Amino acid sequence: MMSNAGCWKWRLAVLAITTSLLNGCGTVRSEDGRLATCPPVVEYGREFQARAAEELARLPEGSMIAEMLSEYAVTRDQARACH
């Protein structure tokens, strides 16, 4: 009768490798038992926002920085909705 010990060792090795690879997929940390996939939203004070608005108003028409800030505002809204 032939021994099947070699077959079980092979299966065990495949199981160990698969488990190791799948474990690498679970890199999202959890907080309070839920997935923490939402980025944090930095809160700015009124004075900071007022100064930023003044600086934005002084930018030339069609400024790339103004366009980037507009896109950043959308990203911030999405992050807030995620929480």
C-alpha positions as CSV (number, residue, x, y, z in Angstrom):
1,M,0.0,0.0,0.0
2,M,1.3,3.5,-0.9
3,S,1.5,6.2,1.6
4,N,-0.3,9.5,0.9
5,A,1.8,11.5,3.3
6,G,3.5,13.4,0.4
7,C,0.1,14.4,-0.9
8,W,-1.0,15.8,2.4
9,K,2.3,17.7,2.8
10,W,1.7,19.3,-0.6
11,R,-1.9,20.3,0.2
12,L,-0.7,21.7,3.6
13,A,2.0,23.8,1.8
14,V,-0.6,25.1,-0.7
15,L,-3.0,25.9,2.1
16,A,-0.2,27.8,4.0
17,I,0.8,29.8,0.9
18,T,-2.8,30.7,0.1
19,T,-3.5,31.8,3.6
20,S,-0.4,33.9,3.6
21,L,-1.4,35.6,0.3
22,L,-4.9,36.2,1.4
23,N,-3.8,37.7,4.7
24,G,-2.0,40.4,2.7
25,C,-5.3,41.5,1.2
26,G,-6.6,42.3,4.7
27,T,-4.7,45.5,5.2
28,V,-7.6,47.8,6.0
29,R,-7.6,48.6,9.6
30,S,-10.7,48.6,11.7
31,E,-12.0,51.0,14.3
32,D,-14.7,50.0,16.7
33,G,-15.5,46.9,14.7
34,R,-16.1,48.7,11.4
35,L,-13.8,49.3,8.4
36,A,-11.9,52.5,8.5
37,T,-11.8,53.3,4.8
38,C,-12.9,56.9,5.0
39,P,-10.1,59.5,5.0
40,P,-10.0,62.0,7.8
41,V,-11.4,65.4,7.1
42,V,-9.3,68.3,8.5
43,E,-11.5,71.0,10.1
44,Y,-10.4,74.6,9.6
45,G,-11.3,77.5,11.8
46,R,-13.3,80.5,10.7
47,E,-10.2,82.8,10.6
48,F,-8.3,80.3,8.5
49,Q,-11.2,79.9,6.1
50,A,-11.7,83.7,5.8
51,R,-8.0,84.3,5.0
52,A,-8.0,81.4,2.5
53,A,-11.1,83.0,0.8
54,E,-9.4,86.4,0.6
55,E,-6.3,84.8,-1.0
56,L,-8.4,82.8,-3.4
57,A,-10.2,86.0,-4.5
58,R,-6.9,87.6,-5.3
59,L,-5.9,84.8,-7.7
60,P,-6.1,85.7,-11.4
61,E,-9.2,84.6,-13.4
62,G,-8.9,80.9,-14.5
63,S,-6.2,80.1,-12.0
64,M,-5.2,76.4,-11.8
65,I,-5.1,76.7,-8.0
66,A,-8.7,77.7,-7.9
67,E,-9.7,74.7,-10.1
68,M,-7.7,72.4,-7.8
69,L,-9.4,73.8,-4.7
70,S,-12.8,73.3,-6.3
71,E,-11.9,69.6,-6.9
72,Y,-10.6,69.4,-3.3
73,A,-13.9,70.7,-2.0
74,V,-15.7,67.8,-3.8
75,T,-13.2,65.3,-2.2
76,R,-13.9,66.8,1.2
77,D,-17.7,66.5,0.7
78,Q,-17.2,62.8,-0.3
79,A,-15.1,62.1,2.8
80,R,-17.7,63.7,5.0
81,A,-20.4,61.6,3.5
82,C,-18.3,58.5,3.9
83,H,-18.3,59.0,7.7
